[in-house]
Amino acid sequence: MKYQYEIQDAVFVLSLNGDLIGENRGPELVELANEQINNQLKLCAIDISQVRFINSSGIGVLITLLTKFRNVDGEVVLINPSEQVKKLLIITKLNAIFTIVDTKEEAFQELKNS
């Protein structure tokens, strides 16, 4: 899995590409989020439109990121999951925990209103 990130309008935007299966990138992503939180960022948008597959470790990474941001009164929004990933989020009932939107613009709107 590859990832890119940027800070835009006080939002940490993380774009994931490939399979989110925890592997060695999980702790790296969590550490990256910790750095942003330490820099006073509380809002995070995760673009998972290019994620093909997520396993339990990948789900754990997403939940950890959500927990870290919510612990500082922040929020995480998932952007544009594929149909397969969307089904997984529904089966695991994570669609009730995460805010899921179709576009980056919608994510910014949701985050600014949270």
Secondary structure, DSSP 8 states (H G I E B T S, - for coil): -EEEEEEETTEEEEEEEEEE--TTHHHHHHHHHHHHHHTT--EEEEEEEEEEEE-HHHHHHHHHHHHHHHTTT-EEEEE---HHHHHHHHHTTGGGTSEEESSHHHHHHHHHH-
